[in-house]
Amino acid sequence: MGLSYIGSGGSLITSSIAQLVTFAILARSLGTDQFALYVTISAFTNVAVQICGLGAQESLVRRIARDPSDHARMLGHALILTIGSFAILLVAGLAVLPIVMPVSSNLIANYGSIALLFVSTVFVMRFISIATASYIARSNFVVANSLEMGFGLIRTLAAVLGCLVFHVNDVVGWSIWFFAAHAIVALVCVPLIWRLGAPRYGLVRDELKIGALFSTQFIFKAIRQNTDIVVLGMFTGPEIVASYGVARRVLDSSYLSVEALNRLIYPGSAVVLMGGFHAAYARVLKVATAAVVISGCAAIAVFLLSPLMPLLFGNEYPSLVDFTRILCWVVVPTAMSSVALEAFGAAGRQDVRAIVYNSANIGAAILVAAAISLTGVAGAFASSYLVEIATAIVAWMLLRRFVHADRAREMSAVPAT
């Protein structure tokens, strides 16, 4: 398990470092105005990618982990939902983004660039996640980790070639290189998926509700996580938006150390939780302890290394170090809540998980919008800590309640002697 975590964590962290380097190259090459525009567009596409597929990748992992013969049916289910939902999202995105956030005065360049960013960030990202999920479900982390790491490195290579060699300095030019990098990885994913078996197309009806509930959690989370960037753009300048956007990306990257643990544990938890929450509670406590240690180490590392960030991003972002140091500790309560909520997900109780996640994220989106409008960027920091700590407390209270209920049910089922 330790070796598997090192491999999984190492690949995600390598991918995260590659992503950070990519962001640094873009920040330097695009400048504050174009980079802030790119960050804001990404805020919208990050919401769309959570809608795309309607949570089918979670169903794929959970069902195949329990019964590998379900692969063909679950893969077909995932592909239908991914392609169908993306078609609707693409039409909606092109109807709004080129008007609300134009990247060029040229009509073709404006719509074409946003279409390339949308296809890359939404459809190709989701397709790659299906490939990764197919191997995670079988606990084949070598292929999954290699895919994650290769994806991050190819995007960094695209940034190096596009920005440093060919001197791309706007969102229009970057969208072409961005799409090319994603297309290469997508082409690699096709044979990786198909060698596990051809899909059998059809919808698995009992997974539609579960997948939709799973998807809503990350839709509202993405809305919450990107509301602050959009609202900051309304009340502050490009430098604040860009610096805060990078700090948030660093926070997301530091969380990958916990995500590596969760995805390693998830298939096994899905099997153990078939016996009830009480049967898996000791396992969940061990994972929670590991998650706190890992997230704490990640936060300390980010705090200590953040003064080096101007070497990567340049001096156009003077707020970056302070913003990163303030936000880095949020990863600890986030890790705590994620362990409890992952247990509900592995048990197939997406309804409970959705109630907690969605309530927290809807409340957070409203809170962060109000806080930023009243106090600026300080409101974004305060609301992040408040929401994550409250979510962790509620998630663990609910988990303990389910554990006690399952124990009581088991005791009542034991015949008296």
Secondary structure, DSSP 8 states (H G I E B T S, - for coil): -HHHHHHHHHHHHHHHHHHHHHHHHHHHHHHHHHHHHHHHHHHHHHHHHHHTTTTHHHHHHHHHHH-GGGHHHHHHHHHHHHHHHHHHHHHHHHHHHHHHS-S-SSHHHHHHHHHHHHIIIIIIHHHHHHHHHHHHTTT-HHHHHHHHHHHHHHHHHHHIIIIIIS---SHHHHHHHHHHHHHHHHHHHHHHHHTT--------HHHHHHHHHHHHHHHHHHHHHHHHHHHHHHHS-HHHHHHHHHHHHHHHHHHHHHHHHHHHHHHHHHHHGGG-HHHHHHHHHHHHHHHHHHHHHHHHHHHHHGGGHHHHH-TT-TTHHHHHHHHGGGHHHHHHHHHHHHHHHHTT-HHHHHHHHHHHHHHHHHHHHHHHHHHTHHHHHHHHHHHHHHHHHHHHHHHHHHHHHHHHHHHHHS---
